[in-house]
Amino acid sequence: MSEIARRRVNVGALMAALLAACVAFQLNASMLSPALVTIEEELDTTSAAVGLTQTAFFTAAALFSLFLPRLGDIIGRKKVLSGMLVVLTLGSVVAALAPNIEVLFLARLIQGVSGPVVPLTLIMLRVEIRDAKLYGTLMGVITAVNGGIAGIDAVAGGYLAQNHGFSSVFWAMAAVGAVATALLLFLAPESRAEKKEKMDWVGVVPLVISVGTLLTAFNEAGKLAAANWPLVIGLMAVAVVAFAVFWKVENRTEQPLVATYLLKRRSTWALLLTTLLTMTGVFAIMNGILPALAQDGAIGFGMGAEESAWWTLTPYAIAGLVLGPIAGRLAASWGYGKVLRIGMIGSVIALALVLLVVGSDSKAGLLGVSVLIGITYAGIGNIMLNGLGIVLSPKENPGFLPGLNAGAFNLGAGLSFAVIYAVKTAATPADGGAGGYYGGIVAGLVILVLALAASFLIPKPAAAEVAAAAPAAR
């Protein structure tokens, strides 16, 4: 067999393993959403308690993203990713057997270990695929799955919960997790960072405390009038102090988790700022405001939960899945920054068009903006932000920027619901009306424009892009 043919087989096997890992994570992130009401009923608990289990998963995912990619650099990425999938599968089994909400909460924390699955798979792909255009295309395929499995995950979750109870959703997650683990073990090669170093566990502790308390503060602040504001202030103070301790520790450690000079680089802070602002501006609009508008009988369309998913989340996910590989391919030729800004400008236009849908009776308009946000954010913006975390990461510490970027995604998601819904609540008139929807959407627009401005500060990842004149020169 020729080297080219052999390489194609290897790439196909690698993609099968990495895609399986990403699907296993994505099911944990999105498949449960339609089953939340069923969980509330079957475990005889409150919607707030059920919502807290979701918060537990995403918070844990953000925290483990901070250091597991770096651990993969040191002891082996395949080893770490396989371990994460095993823990995810065990957590799914515990959740399926949960007799009460407390056990389910613990299970979701365990599943959160899978948080950095996507950045780890992208690093593993980058090691094996040297061709910039091919890497961009395959990166787009993997990252598009992270935006939703063409809506199948949400639809399947609703069907299983409705017909077989919430436990069936977790059994499905466990089955996919087990298959993904097997594929990864047998098909994916091992890789490590070129320089052998020790894990900086001393630095991990204050960083996790800092980000964890900050996320908890945002979640508490999202309760608005019901929030414990002294607790919010106290948690933010702890976050600042813990980060100061982390900074001191990193400056004194010979082999730091994150060298502070790397944090000062524009390629680091500009990307993290753009990711944080983009997620804050878009996430709650697409995953909260738009579905709520579809279900609102007075101002919106009066749909049921399942029908609203078909009109909003499913077309959004399908559009992202289709555009992802195309965006990744174009990034290698046009430039990651240029493609990112095309997506962000399109997202700003899409959010502005959502304002026209509020108060209308046009289902076509609702479908149109859902598809447009799917194209511009899920299919372009999200792909480029994830990809930039890989291609801008320094060779001496490949896992540091993808890990921090994954943390920025999760932090932005939590902040999005806190900020957008706070504005929505404040802008809602006492007698109801559409003011709240308008206020929340405008807040998202303003934040997204700030993200667009920040994106111009991200430097060009020259090593990941193909010069336009290169083909002619050859």
Solvent accessible surface area in square Angstrom, and as a share of the most:
residue,aa,sasa,rsa
1,M,183,0.82
2,S,67,0.43
3,E,108,0.49
4,I,117,0.60
5,A,35,0.27
6,R,109,0.40
7,R,90,0.33
8,R,176,0.64
9,V,92,0.53
10,N,59,0.30
11,V,22,0.13
12,G,42,0.41
13,A,26,0.20
14,L,4,0.02
15,M,17,0.07
16,A,45,0.35
17,A,0,0.00
18,L,0,0.00
19,L,47,0.23
20,A,17,0.13
21,A,0,0.00
22,C,0,0.00
23,V,39,0.22
24,A,0,0.00
25,F,20,0.08
26,Q,13,0.06
27,L,15,0.08
28,N,0,0.00
29,A,17,0.13
30,S,24,0.15
31,M,8,0.03
32,L,0,0.00
33,S,56,0.36
34,P,57,0.36
35,A,0,0.00
36,L,50,0.25
37,V,98,0.56
38,T,25,0.15
39,I,0,0.00
40,E,50,0.22
41,E,124,0.56
42,E,90,0.40
43,L,25,0.13
44,D,134,0.70
45,T,30,0.17
46,T,82,0.47
47,S,75,0.48
48,A,80,0.62
49,A,27,0.21
50,V,3,0.02
51,G,32,0.31
52,L,100,0.50
53,T,1,0.00
54,Q,24,0.11
55,T,39,0.23
56,A,7,0.05
57,F,0,0.00
58,F,67,0.28
59,T,23,0.13
60,A,6,0.05
61,A,1,0.01
62,A,0,0.00
63,L,32,0.16
64,F,60,0.25
65,S,0,0.00
66,L,12,0.06
67,F,22,0.09
68,L,17,0.08
69,P,1,0.00
70,R,11,0.04
71,L,27,0.14
72,G,0,0.00
73,D,1,0.01
74,I,12,0.06
75,I,61,0.31
76,G,0,0.00
77,R,4,0.01
78,K,38,0.16
79,K,115,0.49
80,V,12,0.07
81,L,0,0.00
82,S,10,0.06
83,G,34,0.33
84,M,5,0.02
85,L,0,0.00
86,V,69,0.39
87,V,49,0.28
88,L,0,0.00
89,T,20,0.12
90,L,106,0.53
91,G,0,0.00
92,S,0,0.00
93,V,45,0.26
94,V,52,0.30
95,A,0,0.00
96,A,7,0.05
97,L,117,0.58
98,A,8,0.06
99,P,99,0.62
100,N,58,0.30
101,I,25,0.13
102,E,115,0.52
103,V,45,0.26
104,L,0,0.00
105,F,69,0.29
106,L,97,0.48
107,A,0,0.00
108,R,0,0.00
109,L,66,0.33
110,I,51,0.26
111,Q,0,0.00
112,G,0,0.00
113,V,23,0.13
114,S,0,0.00
115,G,6,0.06
116,P,0,0.00
117,V,0,0.00
118,V,6,0.03
119,P,10,0.06
120,L,0,0.00
121,T,0,0.00
122,L,1,0.01
123,I,6,0.03
124,M,4,0.02
125,L,0,0.00
126,R,55,0.20
127,V,50,0.29
128,E,37,0.17
129,I,5,0.03
130,R,193,0.70
131,D,81,0.42
132,A,15,0.12
133,K,60,0.26
134,L,67,0.34
135,Y,1,0.00
136,G,0,0.00
137,T,33,0.19
138,L,23,0.11
139,M,0,0.00
140,G,0,0.00
141,V,38,0.22
142,I,0,0.00
143,T,0,0.00
144,A,2,0.01
145,V,13,0.07
146,N,37,0.19
147,G,23,0.22
148,G,5,0.05
149,I,31,0.15
150,A,20,0.15
151,G,5,0.05
152,I,110,0.56
153,D,6,0.03
154,A,14,0.11
155,V,44,0.25
156,A,33,0.26
157,G,0,0.00
158,G,17,0.16
159,Y,127,0.48
160,L,36,0.18
161,A,5,0.04
162,Q,140,0.62
163,N,79,0.41
164,H,118,0.53
165,G,14,0.13
166,F,7,0.03
167,S,34,0.22
168,S,21,0.14
169,V,0,0.00
170,F,0,0.00
171,W,114,0.40
172,A,28,0.22
173,M,0,0.00
174,A,8,0.06
175,A,59,0.46
176,V,45,0.26
177,G,0,0.00
178,A,53,0.41
179,V,89,0.51
180,A,1,0.00
181,T,14,0.08
182,A,43,0.33
183,L,59,0.29
184,L,0,0.00
185,L,89,0.44
186,F,173,0.72
187,L,69,0.34
188,A,5,0.04
189,P,56,0.35
190,E,65,0.29
191,S,14,0.09
192,R,118,0.43
193,A,16,0.13
194,E,165,0.74
195,K,130,0.55
196,K,147,0.62
197,E,27,0.12
198,K,160,0.68
199,M,26,0.12
200,D,11,0.06
201,W,126,0.44
202,V,104,0.60
203,G,0,0.00
204,V,9,0.05
205,V,88,0.50
206,P,14,0.09
207,L,7,0.03
208,V,33,0.19
209,I,78,0.40
210,S,8,0.05
211,V,26,0.15
212,G,11,0.11
213,T,23,0.14
214,L,49,0.25
215,L,7,0.03
216,T,61,0.36
217,A,0,0.00
218,F,30,0.12
219,N,49,0.25
220,E,22,0.10
221,A,15,0.12
222,G,28,0.27
223,K,114,0.48
224,L,42,0.21
225,A,105,0.81
226,A,85,0.66
227,A,11,0.09
228,N,75,0.39
229,W,112,0.39
230,P,105,0.66
231,L,80,0.40
232,V,3,0.02
233,I,120,0.61
234,G,34,0.32
235,L,28,0.14
236,M,72,0.32
237,A,53,0.41
238,V,70,0.40
239,A,6,0.04
240,V,108,0.62
241,V,94,0.54
242,A,9,0.07
243,F,84,0.35
244,A,55,0.42
245,V,71,0.41
246,F,2,0.01
247,W,74,0.26
248,K,126,0.53
249,V,31,0.18
250,E,5,0.02
251,N,87,0.44
252,R,193,0.70
253,T,45,0.26
254,E,172,0.77
255,Q,62,0.28
256,P,26,0.16
257,L,2,0.01
258,V,3,0.02
259,A,16,0.13
260,T,15,0.08
261,Y,118,0.45
262,L,2,0.01
263,L,29,0.14
264,K,135,0.57
265,R,99,0.36
266,R,115,0.42
267,S,19,0.12
268,T,3,0.02
269,W,105,0.37
270,A,0,0.00
271,L,0,0.00
272,L,36,0.18
273,L,71,0.35
274,T,0,0.00
275,T,0,0.00
276,L,42,0.21
277,L,36,0.18
278,T,2,0.01
279,M,13,0.06
280,T,4,0.03
281,G,0,0.00
282,V,1,0.01
283,F,54,0.22
284,A,0,0.00
285,I,0,0.00
286,M,1,0.00
287,N,57,0.29
288,G,9,0.09
289,I,0,0.00
290,L,0,0.00
291,P,15,0.10
292,A,36,0.28
293,L,0,0.00
294,A,0,0.00
295,Q,76,0.34
296,D,34,0.18
297,G,67,0.65
298,A,97,0.76
299,I,33,0.17
300,G,16,0.16
301,F,33,0.14
302,G,45,0.43
303,M,12,0.05
304,G,42,0.41
305,A,73,0.57
306,E,109,0.49
307,E,70,0.31
308,S,2,0.01
309,A,17,0.13
310,W,127,0.44
311,W,69,0.24
312,T,0,0.00
313,L,46,0.23
314,T,8,0.05
315,P,16,0.10
316,Y,20,0.08
317,A,6,0.05
318,I,79,0.40
319,A,10,0.08
320,G,2,0.02
321,L,54,0.27
322,V,89,0.51
323,L,43,0.21
324,G,0,0.00
325,P,31,0.19
326,I,88,0.45
327,A,3,0.02
328,G,0,0.00
329,R,109,0.40
330,L,57,0.29
331,A,0,0.00
332,A,0,0.00
333,S,45,0.29
334,W,130,0.46
335,G,7,0.06
336,Y,0,0.00
337,G,16,0.15
338,K,113,0.48
339,V,5,0.03
340,L,1,0.00
341,R,53,0.19
342,I,80,0.41
343,G,0,0.00
344,M,2,0.01
345,I,83,0.42
346,G,13,0.12
347,S,4,0.02
348,V,29,0.17
349,I,94,0.48
350,A,0,0.00
351,L,1,0.00
352,A,41,0.32
353,L,68,0.34
354,V,0,0.00
355,L,42,0.21
356,L,133,0.66
357,V,8,0.05
358,V,7,0.04
359,G,55,0.53
360,S,36,0.24
361,D,133,0.69
362,S,46,0.30
363,K,79,0.34
364,A,77,0.59
365,G,25,0.24
366,L,0,0.00
367,L,67,0.34
368,G,37,0.36
369,V,8,0.04
370,S,0,0.00
371,V,50,0.28
372,L,53,0.26
373,I,1,0.00
374,G,0,0.00
375,I,52,0.27
376,T,9,0.05
377,Y,15,0.06
378,A,2,0.02
379,G,0,0.00
380,I,20,0.10
381,G,2,0.02
382,N,9,0.05
383,I,0,0.00
384,M,0,0.00
385,L,0,0.00
386,N,16,0.08
387,G,0,0.00
388,L,1,0.00
389,G,1,0.01
390,I,13,0.07
391,V,20,0.12
392,L,23,0.11
393,S,19,0.12
394,P,15,0.10
395,K,170,0.72
396,E,73,0.33
397,N,7,0.04
398,P,25,0.16
399,G,1,0.01
400,F,8,0.03
401,L,1,0.00
402,P,4,0.02
403,G,1,0.01
404,L,20,0.10
405,N,4,0.02
406,A,12,0.09
407,G,5,0.05
408,A,10,0.08
409,F,25,0.10
410,N,27,0.14
411,L,26,0.13
412,G,0,0.00
413,A,14,0.11
414,G,18,0.17
415,L,33,0.16
416,S,0,0.00
417,F,76,0.31
418,A,11,0.09
419,V,49,0.28
420,I,0,0.00
421,Y,63,0.24
422,A,28,0.22
423,V,52,0.30
424,K,42,0.18
425,T,81,0.47
426,A,91,0.70
427,A,41,0.32
428,T,58,0.34
429,P,59,0.37
430,A,122,0.94
431,D,138,0.71
432,G,29,0.28
433,G,39,0.38
434,A,24,0.19
435,G,25,0.24
436,G,2,0.02
437,Y,14,0.05
438,Y,89,0.34
439,G,16,0.15
440,G,0,0.00
441,I,0,0.00
442,V,69,0.39
443,A,15,0.12
444,G,0,0.00
445,L,26,0.13
446,V,84,0.48
447,I,23,0.12
448,L,0,0.00
449,V,73,0.42
450,L,96,0.48
451,A,0,0.00
452,L,32,0.16
453,A,60,0.46
454,A,7,0.05
455,S,0,0.00
456,F,127,0.53
457,L,73,0.36
458,I,16,0.08
459,P,36,0.22
460,K,147,0.62
461,P,8,0.05
462,A,71,0.55
463,A,96,0.74
464,A,2,0.01
465,E,24,0.11
466,V,37,0.21
467,A,67,0.52
468,A,98,0.76
469,A,70,0.54
470,A,25,0.19
471,P,72,0.45
472,A,93,0.72
473,A,91,0.70
474,R,210,0.77
